Amino acid sequence: IRSADPQKRLSFWVQGTFGTGKSHAGAVVKHLLCDNLEDISEYLEQNMSAYPQLHASIKRLRSEKQFFPVVLKGSEGIYNSRTFTLKLEKAVKAALAQAGINITVRSQFERYCEHIENKRAINWDEVIKNDEYLSVCVHNKQDILNKLKAYDVDFLSELEDALNKQDIDVLANDDRSLTKWLIEINKELLKKGLDGIIIFWDEFTSIMDSISSGLTNQLQN
């Protein structure tokens, strides 16, 4: 995290048997890297005094940098790389909102809402009527918007499936790369005095077990 080179800031995976302290270790790292320096000074003095080199290194890093944490746990609602992307976008947006940080980078949910609200080329009543899933869970365009504004991951995944079956591409010119989206988020955070996002994902193994291996490259990017 000291380096400006993305190739030297790759993600890493902590693996171990149940009860060995992985979650606790992640929580400690999150506080050390993301809390205000004055809030962790006492902890450093009490727990790092026996490791003067590490103590000095952390204090030096934190005097220069502060990161924004996004915390997730488990794999509920994640079935493939697409739902993984939507789940992560939802978590990032929620964490930023909770911290009172406003950014202009839009999520997939927000881009869909903008298209539905401002462009009238699609007959949404017909789209709903022609899809078994949509016809059960929504009745009109406003219902679709309400679910998207609630960041309903399962619904957006089903909506995209319905649109694909009907040869409708709502975001024809949209770049859906999660990597690029997170880069744009980081650029805005830099303008607000933060040095980027760190994602802490507890109980992550089940995600790697349930979706394609191509996710590994996406994460490392």
C-alpha positions in Angstrom: 0.0 0.0 0.0 3.0 2.3 0.1 3.6 1.9 -3.6 1.8 3.9 -6.3 2.3 1.0 -8.7 -0.9 -1.1 -9.0 1.1 -4.2 -9.8 2.7 -3.9 -6.3 -0.6 -3.4 -4.5 -2.2 -6.8 -5.2 -4.8 -8.4 -3.0 -3.9 -11.2 -0.6 -5.8 -14.1 0.9 -5.5 -15.2 4.5 -6.5 -18.8 5.0 -6.7 -21.0 8.1 -8.9 -23.3 10.1 -11.9 -22.1 12.0 -11.0 -20.2 15.2 -7.4 -19.3 14.3 -8.1 -15.5 14.4 -8.4 -14.6 10.7 -11.4 -12.3 11.3 -9.9 -10.7 14.3 -6.6 -10.1 12.4 -8.5 -8.5 9.5 -10.4 -6.2 11.9 -7.1 -5.1 13.6 -5.5 -4.3 10.2 -8.6 -2.4 9.2 -8.4 -0.2 12.2 -4.7 0.3 11.9 -5.0 1.4 8.3 -8.3 3.2 8.2 -9.0 4.8 11.6 -7.7 8.3 12.5 -4.1 8.1 13.7 -4.9 9.6 17.1 -7.5 6.9 17.6 -4.9 4.1 17.2 -1.9 5.7 18.9 -2.7 4.1 22.3 -3.1 0.7 20.7 0.2 1.1 19.0 2.0 2.1 22.2 0.5 -0.8 24.2 0.9 -3.6 21.6 3.7 -2.6 19.3 6.3 -1.3 21.7 8.1 -4.7 21.6 8.4 -4.3 17.8 10.0 -0.9 17.4 10.7 -1.2 13.7 7.1 -2.3 12.9 5.8 0.4 15.3 7.7 3.1 13.5 6.8 1.8 10.1 3.0 1.9 10.9 3.2 5.4 12.4 5.1 6.7 9.4 2.7 5.1 7.0 -0.3 6.5 8.8 1.2 10.0 9.1 1.2 10.0 5.3 -1.8 7.9 4.3 -5.3 7.0 5.4 -7.5 4.5 3.6 -11.3 3.9 3.4 -12.5 0.5 4.5 -15.3 -1.5 2.8 -16.2 -4.6 4.8 -18.1 -7.6 3.6 -18.8 -11.1 4.9 -19.8 -14.4 3.2 -21.2 -15.2 -0.2 -25.0 -14.8 0.1 -26.6 -13.7 -3.1 -23.4 -14.3 -5.2 -23.7 -16.9 -7.9 -21.4 -15.7 -10.6 -18.9 -12.9 -11.5 -21.8 -10.6 -12.4 -23.6 -10.8 -9.0 -20.1 -10.6 -7.4 -19.6 -7.2 -9.2 -23.1 -6.0 -8.2 -22.7 -7.1 -4.6 -19.3 -5.3 -4.3 -20.7 -2.1 -5.9 -23.6 -2.1 -3.5 -21.2 -2.5 -0.5 -18.9 0.3 -1.6 -21.8 2.7 -2.2 -23.3 1.8 1.2 -20.1 2.3 3.0 -19.5 5.7 1.4 -23.0 6.8 2.1 -22.7 5.7 5.8 -19.5 7.7 6.1 -21.2 10.8 4.5 -18.9 10.7 1.5 -20.6 11.8 -1.7 -19.0 10.8 -5.0 -20.1 11.3 -8.6 -19.1 7.8 -9.9 -22.3 5.9 -10.6 -22.9 2.3 -9.9 -24.6 -0.1 -12.3 -27.8 0.4 -10.4 -27.6 4.1 -10.8 -26.8 3.9 -14.5 -29.9 1.7 -15.1 -32.1 4.1 -13.1 -30.8 7.0 -15.1 -31.6 5.3 -18.4 -35.0 4.1 -17.3 -36.0 7.6 -16.0 -34.6 9.6 -18.9 -35.0 7.5 -22.1 -38.3 6.4 -23.4 -37.3 4.0 -26.2 -38.1 0.9 -24.2 -41.7 -0.1 -23.5 -41.2 -1.4 -19.9 -44.7 -2.7 -19.7 -44.0 -5.0 -22.6 -40.7 -6.1 -21.1 -42.4 -7.0 -17.8 -45.3 -8.8 -19.6 -42.9 -10.9 -21.7 -40.8 -12.2 -18.8 -42.1 -14.7 -16.2 -39.9 -13.5 -13.4 -40.5 -9.7 -13.9 -44.3 -10.2 -14.3 -44.4 -11.8 -10.9 -42.3 -9.4 -8.9 -43.0 -6.0 -10.5 -46.0 -4.3 -12.1 -44.6 -1.2 -13.8 -41.5 0.9 -14.5 -41.7 2.6 -11.1 -41.5 -0.8 -9.4 -38.4 -1.6 -11.4 -36.9 1.8 -10.3 -37.7 1.1 -6.7 -35.9 -2.2 -6.7 -32.9 -0.7 -8.4 -32.7 2.2 -6.0 -32.8 -0.4 -3.1 -29.7 -2.0 -4.7 -31.5 -5.3 -5.1 -28.7 -7.5 -6.6 -30.9 -10.5 -7.4 -33.4 -8.3 -9.2 -30.8 -6.5 -11.4 -29.3 -9.9 -12.4 -32.8 -11.1 -13.3 -33.6 -7.9 -15.1 -30.5 -8.2 -17.2 -31.4 -11.8 -18.1 -34.9 -10.7 -19.2 -33.5 -7.9 -21.3 -30.9 -10.2 -23.0 -33.7 -12.7 -23.8 -35.6 -9.9 -25.5 -32.5 -8.5 -27.3 -32.6 -5.2 -25.4 -29.3 -3.7 -24.4 -30.0 -0.9 -21.9 -26.4 0.0 -21.4 -25.1 -0.6 -24.9 -22.0 1.7 -24.5 -21.4 1.1 -20.8 -18.1 -0.3 -19.6 -19.0 -2.9 -16.9 -15.4 -3.5 -15.7 -15.3 -3.6 -12.0 -11.6 -2.8 -12.0 -12.2 0.5 -13.9 -15.1 1.4 -11.7 -13.0 1.0 -8.5 -10.2 3.0 -10.1 -12.7 5.9 -10.6 -13.9 5.6 -7.0 -10.3 5.8 -5.8 -9.6 8.9 -7.9 -12.5 10.7 -6.2 -11.4 9.6 -2.8 -7.9 11.0 -3.5 -9.5 14.4 -4.1 -11.2 14.1 -0.6 -7.9 13.4 1.2 -8.1 9.6 1.3 -5.6 7.3 -0.3 -8.0 4.7 -1.7 -10.2 1.8 -0.8 -9.2 -1.3 1.1 -11.8 -4.1 0.8 -12.0 -6.6 3.8 -14.0 -9.7 2.8 -14.5 -12.2 5.6 -15.5 -15.8 4.8 -14.4 -15.4 1.2 -13.5 -19.0 0.4 -17.1 -19.9 -0.4 -17.2 -17.3 -3.2 -14.1 -18.8 -4.9 -15.8 -22.2 -4.6 -19.0 -21.1 -6.2 -18.0 -18.9 -9.2 -15.6 -19.1 -12.1 -11.9 -19.0 -11.6 -11.8 -15.8 -13.8 -12.7 -13.9 -10.7 -9.1 -14.3 -9.5 -7.7 -12.1 -12.2 -10.4 -9.5 -11.7 -9.6 -9.3 -8.0 -5.8 -9.0 -8.6 -6.4 -6.1 -11.0 
